[in-house]
Amino acid sequence: MTFLFRILARLPLVVLHALGFLLGWGAFLLARDYRRSLLQNAARAGVARRQALRSVAQAGQLLAELPRLWLGPMVAVRWDGEAHLVDALAAGTGVLALTPHLGSFEAVARAYAQRHGARGKPMTVLFRPARKAWLQELVAQARQRPGLASAPTTLAGVKQLLRVLQSGGCVGLLPDQVPGLGQGVWSPFFGAPAYTMTLAVRLAQQTRARLVLAWCERLSWGRGYVVHVRRMPELPPGLQPAVDALNQHMEALILEMPSQYLWSYARYKAPQAGASA
């Protein structure tokens, strides 16, 4: 499988995205539960069926582009709102970059590593180790590159993130991930209760880190990506109000381009003890 990944990593992005189109629609047509989850989650958010169906191919492309993003040469990336990130880094109080499962979130980390990590400001991302040994090796190579570091979803990993922010570094998180039991609170997400991680809020409240919203738009026909960055308003005091506000920011971001959100993600599932997803 690793050998296959290395072959795919050399293919042009347009070819990978064509394969992803087929992969996405194949899964949608053949997997009834997957299809139902995608359409139900999009409908809950008030997204038109046409937009939801456009996300089908995008989900397949999200998977198909991984070999290139993890192991291949860098793809074309341009930035929108980069000044917000530059200002936050220059403040020296730490940067917490937050993105939902929107667009190519793997490309955000790699684009940052190449552009800013190489200038002495690496990004540290939280990750859950893969269950399969061959995938663990691939993920380790992808997440441990110049300008990019990783922290496991353990207490030691959380302490690592805290140290990074306190030293003025940058941390990347997906705050719409479902955390393990005891690591989140129930909070409205598109009108339905969703178990939501408190880690992003706690890190923000325990440090003076600047908060930015960052997500990577996937361009058509393999033309690359656009990394969008915005400064996020301060979160209100208190844990629950801050988590609720963070979910609202994620909702607004998703609705700007719902065709690239991963609507099939099991956002409303019950948490499991000692696990995150």
N, C-alpha and C positions, 0 to 999 in steps of 0.2 A: 504493500500500500504506500509506503514511503517513496518507493521508486516511481509509482504512478503520480504521486504529488509533485515529484521533481520534474517529471515530463510535462505535466499540466502547467507548472509554473513558468515554462518557457513559451507557452502559447500566447498569441496576441489577446488582449483583453476582449476584443470584439468576438473572438471565437469562444472564449470562456462564457461570455454573457449569452451567446446564442445557445450554448449547451445548458446554461442555467435557465433560459426561457423554457426549454423542453423539460428540464428537470422539475421546475416549478409547476408547470401545467400537468405534467404526468402525476405528480403527487396529489395535486388538487382533484384531478378526475378519478384517481384510483383509491384515494384514502377518504372514506366518508367522514370519519371523525375529524380529520384535519380540515376538510372542506367546511364542515359545520362550525368548527371553532373559529376559523378565519372570518366567515360571514357573520356570525353572531357577534364577535368582538367589534367588527367594523360597524355593524348596525347599532350596537349599543352606544357607540361614539357619535352616531348621527351621520356617518359617512355613507355617501351614495353607493349603491351596489356597483356602479361603473368604476368608481375609484377603488373600491375593494378588489374588484377583479384585476385591476391594473397592478395591484400589489402581489398577485400570484407569481408573475414572472420575476418580479423584483426579489421575492423570497428565494427563488431558485438561483438567481444571479448572486445573491448574498453568499450562498454556499460555493458556487462554481468559481468565484473569484478568489477564494481563500488561498489556493496554492500559489497564485501570483502574488498576493499581498504578503504571504508568509515567507515564501522562498525565492520569488522571482525578482527581476529588476524593478525599480520604482516606476510607478505609472504616473501619467500626467495629472497634476493637482494644481488647482489655483485656489486662492483664498478670498473670502468675503468677510470683512469685519475683523481682519487680523490685528488691527490697531488695538482692539479691546484686549486681546491676549498679550500683546507686547506691553501695554500699559500695566497690566496685572503682574506680569513677570518682573517688570522694572520696579514695582513697589517693594519687592523683596520680602513680602509677608506670606508667601505661599499662594498657590493657585489651585483651586478645585474645579476641574473641568467636568461638566455633567452632560451626558447625552442619553436619550432613550434608545430603544431598539429601532432606530430610524436611519435609513440609508445604509451606508457602509461604515459601521462603527469601528470595524477593524482598520479601515483606511485612515480614520482620524488619528489613531495612535502612531501609525507609520509615518503619516505626513508630518505630524508634530515632531517625531524623532529626527526626521531628516532636516527639518527646517529650524527647529529651536533646540532639540536635544543635542545637536552637534555643536551648539554654542554654549554648552555647559549647563543647560537647564533640562535635564532628562525628565521624562514623564514616567511615573510609576503607576501601573494599572493593577486592579484587583482581579484575580482569576481563580477559578475552581479547577484543580488538576483534573485532566481527562482520566476516565476510567480505563481506557485501553492503553497498553504500553506503547504501541507504535504511535498513537496520537499524542501521548505525553512527550515523546521525543520531538515531534513536529512543533507542538505548541511551545516547548522550551526554546527551540531555535527561533521561533517567530517572536516570542516575547522578550528574549534576552538578546538585544541587538544594541549597537551604539545609539545612545539617546533614549533608550527605552528599557525600563526595568519592570519587574512584576512582584506582586505580593500575594501570598495564598489567602484563601478565605478562612483564616484561623485567627486566634487572638494575637499571635505573633505577627501575622500579616497586618492586622489593624494597627498595632503599635508601630509597625514599619511605616504605614501611611501617615500616622500622626507625626513621626519624626521627620518625614519628608516635608510636610507642610510647615512644621516649626522651624525648619532650616531654610525656608524660602523656596522649596521645590514645587513641582507640579504633580498632582494626582488626578488620574482619570477614573471616573466611575459611571456605571449605568444604573441610575437610581430607580429604574422601573424593574429591576430584577426582583424576583421573589426570594426573600432571605429565609434562613432557617428559623424554626420556631424559637421565639424569645429574642430574635434579632430585628424585629419590626413591630409595627402597629397597623391596625386596620384604618384605612383612609380612603375617601371617595376617589375613584378614578373613572372618569366618564360616567359618573352617576351610580356606580356600583362599588361596594366595599372591596378593596383589594389590600392584601397584606403587603405592606410597603416597608422597605428597609429604612432604618433610622441612622445608618452609618454616615450617610452624606451630611445629614443635619448635625449629628454629634461632632463630626470633624470640623464643620463650619463654626459651631458654637464654641469649640474648645481651642480654636486658633483664630488668627486674624486673616485667614486666607481670603483672597478675592474669589468670588464665584463667577464662573462664565458658563454659558451654554454653548456647546460645540457639537455639530453634527455634520456628516459628510454626504452630500447629494451625489448620487450615481448618475452620470450623464449617459445618454443613449448612444448606441453604436460604438461602444468601447472607447469613447472620447475622454475617459478619465473621470475626475471627481472635482467637486467644489466643496471645500471645507468652510462652513458658515460658523462664525463666532459672534456671540453677543454677551454683553455684560448682564448678569442677572441681578435684579434688585435684592436688597437685604431681606433675609427671611425674618419673619416675626419671632419674638421671644417665645420660649416654651416649646417642648418637643412636638406635641400633637399639632398645634397651629403651624409650626414650621414644616412638618411633613405634609400637611394638607396643602400649604402654599406651594411646596415643591412639586406635588402632583399636578397642581393647576398649571405651573410653568411647563411641565412635560406635555400636558394636554394641548396647550396652545402651540407648542413647537410641532407636535405631531400633526395637528390639523392644518398646518401650513403646507405640508406635503404628505397627505395620508396615503398616497399610492406607494410610498417607500417605507411605511411602517410595517413591522413584522406582526401583523394582526393574528397570526396563528400562535403567537407566544401565549403560554398558559398564565396570563397575568392574574387571573382570579382564583387560582388553585389554592388549596389549603397548604400552609407551610409544613415542612417535615422537620422532625427533630434533628438538629446538628447538620443540616444541609442547606445549600443555597442553589439557585438555578439561574 
